[in-house]
Structures are given as C-alpha cells and as structure tokens.
Amino acid sequence: MIEPSFPYFVTYASIAVTVVVSYLGFQYPALFDALKHDPYAERQRGEYHRLLTSGFLHGSWMHLGVNMFVLYFFGRYAEAEICGYGAVGRFSFGSTAGPVVYLSLYLLTIVLANLGTLFKYGSAPGYSAIGASGAVSGATTLFAIFLPWEFIYLYGILPIPAIVAAVGFVVYSQYAAKNNQDNIDHSAHLYGALAMPLLYVALKPGLAAHFFDALINNLPF
C-alpha cells in the first residue's frame, strides 16, 4: 500500500505536544497542578478537563521518554492500520478519515483510562495521576489485535509474541491495580489497554474475526 505524503502525522504531533506540555509542567508547578488528573477536583469542582490534559503531563524525563519511545513504535503502527497503509490494511478508514479516527481514539483512550481512579478517589482529596500510559497501552494492545503472533522484543532483546505480551500486561495491571503497592496508576494501564482495541473493534467488527482467525491459523510453531 502507498503511504500518504505525511505518514504518522498524528503520532508525531501527539509526541511533540506531549513533550512540550510535559516540559512546561516541569518548569511551572502551577500549570502542572492545574492539568494533572485529580479525581477530587474533577468530581467536586467539575474540572473534568483534567481527565484529558493529564495525559500530556509526565513526572520526569525518564517517564516521558519511556512513554514516547513506546508510542513512537506502536502509535505509528496503529495509525498506519487505521489509515490504510499498514500490514493488514483491511480494517481502515482511509488516509482522509483515518487520522481523525486515530486522534479521536487516542484522546478518548486517555480519558477512559482515568475513569477507574475518578470513581475510586472522587471523594478523597490527595490522589493525583499523570501520563500518557493509558493511551500508549491501548496502541500497544491494538497492535496485538492486528498481528497477534508478531514478535516484539522486551527490553530490545527478548522476543515475545504480541498477544502473549498483551495478555500478560493486562493480567499484571489488573493484579497491580487491586494490590496498589506503588504510586503507579495501574488501573489506567489496564483500562487504556482494553479501551482502544475494544473501541476499534466496535467501529470495525470484522477485526474481531480477523483476530481469532490469525490467533488460530497463524501460530508461529
């Protein structure tokens, strides 16, 4: 398939905006506080913009770098499939509507990923969260829906089938969210990982049949 003149525009633009907003958040604590996910402020003061804006903030350069590194690879793949120039290509919206669909899915996944903690901590001041991890997780699991047996390389070394990595990630995120033993919003990872592929299957139901067919008939052994 032929790529458009500006392939991966939405992915690159998302990375650029996230880097700029995160940098400004590093420099201006008041801006950081105004944009972060704060369930109490959202529920009690109606500041629901935070559900979205928090996805463009990060707590450190390392946090930002890891998320943008993963988004660079899996976000481009998701965009390619949605726009019709990916490896599968049968479940796209074309080069005109595709970028709009992908951007909408990316932004909506950021919001949906935050809903778990919105309801859990909406009456408890003091909790906050930031990061694009929910949407990045969604792009990663969407990759696994299109190419379940494609190998991805953990830490750039260990080859793991995409579907195995996706299922493992979801199971771990569910476990970690229930145990809550660190300061990471694992529920955002979980909801984001589920939201984007489910939304896309709702838009393109034929993708579900493709996934199960590839899962059964394209075994790598």
N, C-alpha and C positions, 0 to 999 in steps of 0.2 A: 504494500500500500504506500501511497505517496504522502509524505508528511507535509503539513501546511508550511507557509513561509516562516511562521514564528511558533515552532513546536514547543510545548511545555511552558507556554507563556504564563498560565495560571499558577503552575508550580513555582516558577522562578519569581513571579510577582509576590506570591504568598511568602516565600523565603525572604525576599527583600523587605517587605513590610514588617515581617516578624522581627528581623534583625534590627531595623530602625526603631520600632516601638520598644523592643527589649532594651536596646541601648539607652533610649530616653528614660526608660524605667530605672535603669542602673544609675543614671545621673540625677534623676529627680524623684525622690521618695514620695512626694505628694502625688505625683502622677501615677506612680506605682500603686499607691494605696487607693486611688480613685478608679483604677481599671481592674484590679485583681478580683477574682471570684470570692465573694464574701456572702455566704448564704443568708446571714442575719440581715445585712444591708439590703439584700435583694427582696427578702420576704417582708421585712418590717418597714423598709423605706421605699420600696418599689424600684430599686436601682438594678433593673434586670439587664441593663446593658453589660454588666459585669460578666454575665454568662458567656458573652461573645468576646469582649475585649481581653479577658484573662487569657485567652488562647494565643495572644500575641505577646505576652509577657513571659519572662523566664527569670529564674533565681540566680543564675550565674552564667558565665561564658561556656562552661562545660555543659550545663543543662541545655543551653541554646544550641551549642554545637552538635550534640548528640541528636537532638530532635531534628535539626535542619539537615544533618547528614542522612538520616533515615528518610526524611521527606524528599530529599533530592532524588533518591533512587526509587522508592515506592510511589511517591507522588507523581513522578514522571510516568511511571508505568500505568497508574490509574488514569491519568489524564490521556495517555495515548489510547487506551482501550475505549474510554468514554467518547473520545473524539474520532475514533475510527481508524487510527493508524498503528494499532498495537498488534501483538502476536495473534490474537484471536479475531478481533475486529467485527464479529457478527452481532454484537450487542451494543452498538454505539449510537450516539445521537448526531454524528457527523461533525465536520470541522467548524460549522457555524454555531449550532446549538450546544455542541459538546462542551466548550469552555464554560458556558453559562451553567450547564448542569453540574460540571465538576466543581466550580466555585461554590455553587449553592450547596452541594453535598458537603464540601469541606467546612463551610461556615456552620451549616446546620449540625454537623457532627460535633463541632466544638461545643455548641450549646447543649446538645443531647448528652454529651459526655459528662457535663456538670450537673445534670438533674439529680443524680443519686445523692450527692452531698447537699444539694439545695434543699431537698426534703428531709434529709437526715439532720442537718445542722441549722435549718432555717430559724429555729427558736433559741439557738445557743450562740451568743456572741463569742468571737475569738477565733473561729475557724476561718481559714482562707486557703486558696489554692491558685496556682498559675500553671501555664504551659500549654503547648500545642500537642501534648502526648496523646490526647483522646483522638484527635483528627488524624494524627500520624499513625496511630494504631489501626484506625479504620482503613487508611490507604494500604497498609501492610496486609490486613486480612482480606481486603478486596483482591489483592494480587493472588492470594491463595485460592480464591473462588474461581478466578480465571485459569490459573495454572497450578493446580493443587500439588502436583508432583515435581514442579520445578525446584531445583536446589537453590537455597540461599545459604550464605556462609556466615555462621555465627562467629563474631569477632574476626571475620575475614579469613577464617581457617577451616572451621568445622562445617562440612556440608550437611544440611538438614532439609528434607522436603518441606515445601512451604506450608502444606496442610498440617504436618506434624508440629512445626513451629507455631502456627496459628492456634491450634488446639491447646498446645502446651501453655502458650501465653494466656489464653482465655482462662484455663483452669487455674493457673498460678495467680492471675489477677483476682479471680473470684475468691480464692483462698486468702490471699493477702488482704483483700478488702474486708473480709469478715474478721480477720485477726487484728488488723490495724496496729501493727507493731513498729511502724516507722512513720515518717512525715510525708510519705508519697501517697497521692490520691489514686490508689489502685482501682477504685471504682470507675474513675474517669477513663482509665486504660480499658477496662472491661466494657463499659457502655460504648466507648468510641469504637473498639474493635468489632462490636456487634452491629452498631448503628449503620455505618457506611455500607457494608455489604448487604444488609437487610433492606436498606432504602433502595439500593440499586437493583436488587432482585425484584422489589415491588414495582420499579419502573420498567424493568426488562425481565419478565417472569421466565423467559426462555433460558436465562442464565442458570437457573436452578437445575434444569435438565442437563445443561452442558456440564455443570459442576459434577453431578453424580455420574454422568457418563465418563468424564475424564478421570474421576476418582476410581472407578471400577475398571475401565479399559486401558488406562494409560499407566498402569503400575510400572515402576522403574526396575522391577525384578521379575 
